[in-house]
Structures are given as C-alpha cells and as structure tokens.
Amino acid sequence: MRNYRYLLVALSALLMGWVVVACEEQDRDRSFEGPYFVRFTDSSLTYKESYNQTIAVRVHNVGPQLSEPITVRYAISGNAREGKDYAIEGTRGTVTIPANQSFGEIKVKLINNANNILESQNIVFTLTDVQPASLRIGLGSAGLLGRSLTFTIQDDCLLSGTYTGSIRLSNQSYSVQDIPIISNDCKTYTVTNWNIGLFSFEAIKAQLTFVDNGDNSLTIPVQSSPELAPPRDTISGTGSWNPQNRQISLNVRLKIRPDGATRDSILTLPLTYTPQ
C-alpha cells in the first residue's frame, strides 16, 4: 500500500510538471498578431491663448514602424472658433506619420484675442480613418482609447503673455527674451523680470507688479524688491500699453539709499516689453 501511495505521489508530481512545461511552451509560442493601431499620444492638452509657439498634437503608431507613410484623417469639433481662437497649420484634417517613423503631428497655432474675459474654449480632435487598411484606430474592442483628444484653450488677460524686455543705458542696448507677464484678475500684473542690463545680468530675475488703469495707462505701486534693500529701497513708476502693437512701456523708478549715504538716489529705468 505504501509503495502504491508513493507511486501516486510520483505520478502526480510528474503530471504537474508536464502541465507547467506545456503551459510555458504554449505561452512562449503565443505571439501578438495584431491588428496594430494609431492613437493620439495624449488624451488632453491645455494651453493659455497667449502661448505664441506652434503646438504639436501628436498621433502615433502603436506597433512596428512601416516602410510606407501612414495617413490618418481626423475631424474637428468643440466650441473654439477656428480662425479666431486657433488655426491649423498644414493640411487640415490629415496628419501623416512618415515612413520608418512612429509619430505624426497636427500643428496648432493659438490666436491671442485676449479680452479680459477669463473663460475657456476647447477643440476636440477625433481620428476617423487610417491608411493602410492593415491598421485600425484606437485601442479596445470599440477602438475608443486614444481616438479623441480634447485641447483646452484658456482665455488670458489682455496684457498677459511672453515678452522680450529691452532697455538702452547710455550707448548700450540690452535685451532679455522669454519674460512672462501674468495676472489672475486682469488688473494687477506681475512682470517676472525687470533686471535687464543691470546686476548679475542673467542670474537674477527680479519681479515687480503694475496695475492696468483701464485707459492704456499703467501704475507701478510703491513696492520693495529682495534684490534691493527693503524697506529702505523701493520701486515705483508709471507706464503705458500700446493697443496697436501690444507693447508695454514701463518707467521703473528705483529709490536707493547707498550704505553710509544720508540722501536717497533716484534711478529711472525706461523698460520696453515687446510681445514675442
């Protein structure tokens, strides 16, 4: 009886081992046979309307690269207005994934029609067709995953955006690019850098705030700056906004009392911020 039990145990172990080996062989032989598909790389994107660079909405081939171009067609919906809120660069409605590559791009350019109304609009891109026919659109049984992308355009304030700041000191001109000017209420704005051609040229980015008076004139209220010596040293001034070229001019007044001095020194910096 004991030998019989040992025999059963041995046979069971042998059978289990065979099943495991068979499963491993089956799993090893199993391979994905497609179909492969194309999809949007992202499901959503959000940009402020003051963003002035071309934005790439990417479509990619989830599978091996092909030796021929992949042509993907798409539809556009949403409440954003083409030609007023945004523009499509290149062939509208078609994006191409070049041969031997994995990505194609829809080029979107935002139109800054800032009007101090802080709302949002959206563009909905939906993939509709792909060639060659060996590919399909989207993942899942219904092909929904990756088929659509919602692009949100956030309204921005009238003076918000990215600027190039410039100043002329004596016979020398200085400029700094990529200076954001931002606001949360379309009245009080923050300039992220007024340090143009002054101390530690690129290392220190000094901020100031100004107020839009609503009549194209600007006021820089009295304020201190960590780059100076608060509260003894202060910043104030005036400015203007040109609605034709959207250029901001600031006359920054620095009141400084050097160490050991008994009187304040006044320095006026005529700064110009030009939209990029």
TIDRENKOL-717659 format. One record per residue (C-alpha): x, y, z; residue number from 1; residue in one letter; chain. Coordinates in nm, 3 decimals. Example, Ala and Ser with C-alpha at 12.3 -4.5 7.8 and 13.67 -1.06 7.14 Angstrom:
BEGIN
        u        v        w  mivex  zagu  gumi
    1.230   -0.450    0.780      1     A     A
    1.367   -0.106    0.714      2     S     A
//
This chain:
BEGIN
        u        v        w  mivex  zagu  gumi
    0.000    0.000    0.000      1     M     A
    0.284    0.232    0.094      2     R     A
    0.452    0.172   -0.244      3     N     A
    0.122    0.243   -0.418      4     Y     A
    0.094    0.580   -0.242      5     R     A
    0.448    0.668   -0.339      6     Y     A
    0.366    0.579   -0.696      7     L     A
    0.059    0.808   -0.694      8     L     A
    0.260    1.095   -0.550      9     V     A
    0.533    1.050   -0.811     10     A     A
    0.280    1.033   -1.093     11     L     A
    0.102    1.348   -0.964     12     S     A
    0.429    1.540   -0.946     13     A     A
    0.523    1.424   -1.294     14     L     A
    0.181    1.525   -1.428     15     L     A
    0.200    1.872   -1.266     16     M     A
    0.548    1.923   -1.408     17     G     A
    0.425    1.829   -1.755     18     W     A
    0.133    2.074   -1.727     19     V     A
    0.366    2.357   -1.620     20     V     A
    0.609    2.282   -1.903     21     V     A
    0.321    2.261   -2.152     22     A     A
    0.184    2.597   -2.033     23     C     A
    0.527    2.755   -2.054     24     E     A
    0.572    2.624   -2.406     25     E     A
    0.225    2.748   -2.502     26     Q     A
    0.291    3.092   -2.351     27     D     A
    0.629    3.107   -2.522     28     R     A
    0.475    3.030   -2.857     29     D     A
    0.191    3.278   -2.818     30     R     A
    0.257    3.600   -3.017     31     S     A
    0.058    3.915   -3.090     32     F     A
   -0.088    3.900   -3.437     33     E     A
   -0.248    4.244   -3.442     34     G     A
   -0.411    4.443   -3.565     35     P     A
   -0.186    4.734   -3.469     36     Y     A
   -0.344    5.076   -3.428     37     F     A
   -0.287    5.452   -3.429     38     V     A
   -0.393    5.684   -3.150     39     R     A
   -0.341    6.028   -3.001     40     F     A
   -0.040    6.028   -2.771     41     T     A
   -0.229    6.241   -2.516     42     D     A
   -0.595    6.240   -2.419     43     S     A
   -0.600    6.611   -2.332     44     S     A
   -0.387    6.926   -2.360     45     L     A
   -0.431    7.272   -2.205     46     T     A
   -0.265    7.598   -2.311     47     Y     A
   -0.325    7.967   -2.244     48     K     A
   -0.424    8.164   -2.552     49     E     A
   -0.120    8.388   -2.502     50     S     A
    0.113    8.096   -2.577     51     Y     A
    0.270    8.203   -2.903     52     N     A
    0.461    7.896   -3.021     53     Q     A
    0.323    7.635   -3.259     54     T     A
    0.185    7.341   -3.059     55     I     A
    0.229    6.984   -3.181     56     A     A
   -0.063    6.745   -3.119     57     V     A
    0.097    6.405   -3.164     58     R     A
   -0.051    6.094   -3.325     59     V     A
    0.149    5.774   -3.307     60     H     A
    0.156    5.426   -3.449     61     N     A
    0.138    5.171   -3.168     62     V     A
    0.324    4.899   -3.348     63     G     A
    0.624    4.835   -3.572     64     P     A
    0.736    5.120   -3.793     65     Q     A
    0.621    5.080   -4.152     66     L     A
    0.825    5.130   -4.467     67     S     A
    0.541    5.342   -4.610     68     E     A
    0.374    5.660   -4.481     69     P     A
    0.067    5.625   -4.262     70     I     A
   -0.215    5.868   -4.344     71     T     A
   -0.455    5.944   -4.060     72     V     A
   -0.767    6.155   -4.107     73     R     A
   -0.935    6.345   -3.827     74     Y     A
   -1.242    6.560   -3.760     75     A     A
   -1.259    6.880   -3.553     76     I     A
   -1.540    6.982   -3.318     77     S     A
   -1.571    7.181   -2.996     78     G     A
   -1.667    7.540   -2.915     79     N     A
   -1.336    7.708   -3.003     80     A     A
   -1.359    7.910   -3.324     81     R     A
   -1.119    7.823   -3.599     82     E     A
   -0.966    8.138   -3.742     83     G     A
   -1.050    8.338   -3.429     84     K     A
   -0.925    8.124   -3.141     85     D     A
   -0.683    7.898   -3.328     86     Y     A
   -0.552    7.796   -3.668     87     A     A
   -0.436    7.464   -3.810     88     I     A
   -0.102    7.481   -3.990     89     E     A
   -0.052    7.245   -4.279     90     G     A
   -0.317    7.021   -4.432     91     T     A
   -0.634    7.043   -4.225     92     R     A
   -0.797    6.711   -4.146     93     G     A
   -0.498    6.492   -4.233     94     T     A
   -0.185    6.400   -4.040     95     V     A
    0.094    6.185   -4.182     96     T     A
    0.325    5.952   -3.994     97     I     A
    0.629    5.938   -4.225     98     P     A
    0.776    5.609   -4.340     99     A     A
    1.004    5.442   -4.084    100     N     A
    0.879    5.673   -3.809    101     Q     A
    0.629    5.636   -3.526    102     S     A
    0.484    5.986   -3.484    103     F     A
    0.295    6.246   -3.684    104     G     A
    0.188    6.591   -3.566    105     E     A
   -0.112    6.820   -3.605    106     I     A
    0.022    7.176   -3.584    107     K     A
   -0.196    7.415   -3.383    108     V     A
   -0.135    7.789   -3.355    109     K     A
   -0.333    7.982   -3.092    110     L     A
   -0.471    8.328   -3.168    111     I     A
   -0.444    8.568   -2.876    112     N     A
   -0.770    8.763   -2.876    113     N     A
   -0.741    8.841   -2.504    114     A     A
   -1.037    9.047   -2.390    115     N     A
   -1.013    9.016   -2.010    116     N     A
   -1.291    8.756   -2.006    117     I     A
   -1.143    8.457   -1.827    118     L     A
   -1.323    8.163   -1.982    119     E     A
   -1.211    7.859   -2.180    120     S     A
   -1.284    7.704   -2.517    121     Q     A
   -1.200    7.359   -2.642    122     N     A
   -1.108    7.183   -2.964    123     I     A
   -1.199    6.816   -2.992    124     V     A
   -0.988    6.618   -3.239    125     F     A
   -1.127    6.277   -3.339    126     T     A
   -0.946    6.025   -3.557    127     L     A
   -1.176    5.894   -3.831    128     T     A
   -0.973    5.686   -4.077    129     D     A
   -0.628    5.540   -4.132    130     V     A
   -0.439    5.404   -4.430    131     Q     A
   -0.300    5.144   -4.486    132     P     A
   -0.607    4.939   -4.401    133     A     A
   -0.399    4.690   -4.201    134     S     A
   -0.409    4.941   -3.914    135     L     A
   -0.705    5.047   -3.708    136     R     A
   -0.792    5.348   -3.493    137     I     A
   -0.782    5.337   -3.116    138     G     A
   -0.739    5.059   -2.864    139     L     A
   -1.010    4.835   -2.724    140     G     A
   -1.297    4.644   -2.876    141     S     A
   -1.471    4.968   -2.971    142     A     A
   -1.147    5.145   -3.063    143     G     A
   -1.221    5.430   -2.821    144     L     A
   -0.896    5.457   -2.629    145     L     A
   -0.681    5.719   -2.796    146     G     A
   -0.936    5.802   -3.065    147     R     A
   -1.011    6.154   -2.937    148     S     A
   -0.816    6.440   -2.777    149     L     A
   -0.962    6.748   -2.606    150     T     A
   -0.750    7.061   -2.644    151     F     A
   -0.848    7.333   -2.395    152     T     A
   -0.767    7.697   -2.473    153     I     A
   -0.765    7.907   -2.157    154     Q     A
   -0.853    8.273   -2.206    155     D     A
   -0.584    8.507   -2.085    156     D     A
   -0.574    8.865   -1.970    157     C     A
   -0.522    9.148   -2.214    158     L     A
   -0.161    9.220   -2.119    159     L     A
   -0.056    8.865   -2.030    160     S     A
    0.193    8.679   -2.244    161     G     A
    0.560    8.619   -2.313    162     T     A
    0.772    8.924   -2.391    163     Y     A
    1.119    9.037   -2.483    164     T     A
    1.234    9.307   -2.242    165     G     A
    1.475    9.574   -2.360    166     S     A
    1.647    9.885   -2.229    167     I     A
    1.905   10.135   -2.352    168     R     A
    2.159   10.252   -2.096    169     L     A
    2.399   10.521   -2.216    170     S     A
    2.510   10.393   -2.557    171     N     A
    2.446   10.027   -2.484    172     Q     A
    2.126    9.830   -2.552    173     S     A
    2.030    9.519   -2.361    174     Y     A
    1.750    9.268   -2.410    175     S     A
    1.620    8.952   -2.241    176     V     A
    1.379    8.710   -2.407    177     Q     A
    1.107    8.484   -2.267    178     D     A
    0.984    8.711   -1.987    179     I     A
    0.630    8.612   -1.877    180     P     A
    0.384    8.878   -1.768    181     I     A
    0.093    8.720   -1.581    182     I     A
   -0.227    8.813   -1.398    183     S     A
   -0.503    8.636   -1.208    184     N     A
   -0.759    8.916   -1.225    185     D     A
   -0.669    9.111   -1.544    186     C     A
   -0.596    9.419   -1.335    187     K     A
   -0.277    9.358   -1.137    188     T     A
    0.007    9.208   -1.340    189     Y     A
    0.342    9.058   -1.243    190     T     A
    0.649    9.115   -1.457    191     V     A
    0.877    8.821   -1.382    192     T     A
    1.198    9.010   -1.467    193     N     A
    1.285    9.380   -1.470    194     W     A
    1.657    9.303   -1.432    195     N     A
    1.769    9.389   -1.785    196     I     A
    2.127    9.501   -1.826    197     G     A
    2.168    9.565   -1.454    198     L     A
    2.311    9.339   -1.183    199     F     A
    2.405    8.974   -1.240    200     S     A
    2.264    9.003   -1.589    201     F     A
    2.111    8.656   -1.635    202     E     A
    2.140    8.514   -1.283    203     A     A
    1.885    8.731   -1.102    204     I     A
    1.526    8.753   -1.224    205     K     A
    1.364    9.040   -1.036    206     A     A
    0.985    9.080   -1.019    207     Q     A
    0.759    9.380   -0.995    208     L     A
    0.384    9.437   -1.018    209     T     A
    0.191    9.700   -1.208    210     F     A
   -0.176    9.793   -1.232    211     V     A
   -0.375    9.834   -1.554    212     D     A
   -0.575   10.155   -1.508    213     N     A
   -0.816   10.065   -1.788    214     G     A
   -0.722   10.358   -2.012    215     D     A
   -0.396   10.221   -2.156    216     N     A
   -0.202   10.380   -1.869    217     S     A
   -0.022   10.173   -1.607    218     L     A
    0.084   10.236   -1.249    219     T     A
    0.369   10.070   -1.065    220     I     A
    0.268   10.099   -0.698    221     P     A
    0.539   10.152   -0.438    222     V     A
    0.690    9.814   -0.356    223     Q     A
    1.010    9.660   -0.230    224     S     A
    1.228    9.403   -0.401    225     S     A
    1.456    9.139   -0.247    226     P     A
    1.724    9.243   -0.496    227     E     A
    1.739    9.587   -0.334    228     L     A
    1.748    9.665    0.038    229     A     A
    1.389    9.667    0.164    230     P     A
    1.222    9.857    0.314    231     P     A
    1.468   10.139    0.263    232     R     A
    1.492   10.088   -0.117    233     D     A
    1.169   10.083   -0.317    234     T     A
    1.033   10.055   -0.670    235     I     A
    0.752   10.265   -0.818    236     S     A
    0.670   10.426   -1.150    237     G     A
    0.431   10.462   -1.440    238     T     A
    0.379   10.304   -1.780    239     G     A
    0.159   10.260   -2.083    240     S     A
    0.022    9.991   -2.314    241     W     A
    0.006   10.038   -2.692    242     N     A
   -0.306    9.859   -2.825    243     P     A
   -0.166    9.868   -3.180    244     Q     A
    0.147    9.663   -3.125    245     N     A
    0.063    9.538   -2.771    246     R     A
    0.392    9.679   -2.645    247     Q     A
    0.428    9.764   -2.276    248     I     A
    0.646   10.056   -2.168    249     S     A
    0.744   10.094   -1.802    250     L     A
    0.931   10.380   -1.638    251     N     A
    1.065   10.200   -1.333    252     V     A
    1.171   10.441   -1.057    253     R     A
    1.426   10.297   -0.812    254     L     A
    1.473   10.485   -0.486    255     K     A
    1.803   10.372   -0.339    256     I     A
    2.000   10.488   -0.036    257     R     A
    2.354   10.351   -0.051    258     P     A
    2.517   10.246    0.274    259     D     A
    2.652   10.549    0.459    260     G     A
    2.455   10.798    0.248    261     A     A
    2.217   11.048    0.405    262     T     A
    2.002   11.106    0.098    263     R     A
    1.817   10.881   -0.145    264     D     A
    1.934   10.834   -0.502    265     S     A
    1.671   10.807   -0.775    266     I     A
    1.730   10.594   -1.083    267     L     A
    1.474   10.569   -1.364    268     T     A
    1.479   10.269   -1.597    269     L     A
    1.284   10.301   -1.925    270     P     A
    1.190    9.938   -1.995    271     L     A
    1.008    9.815   -2.304    272     T     A
    0.834    9.477   -2.327    273     Y     A
    0.756    9.356   -2.678    274     T     A
    0.531    9.052   -2.736    275     P     A
    0.718    8.755   -2.881    276     Q     A
//
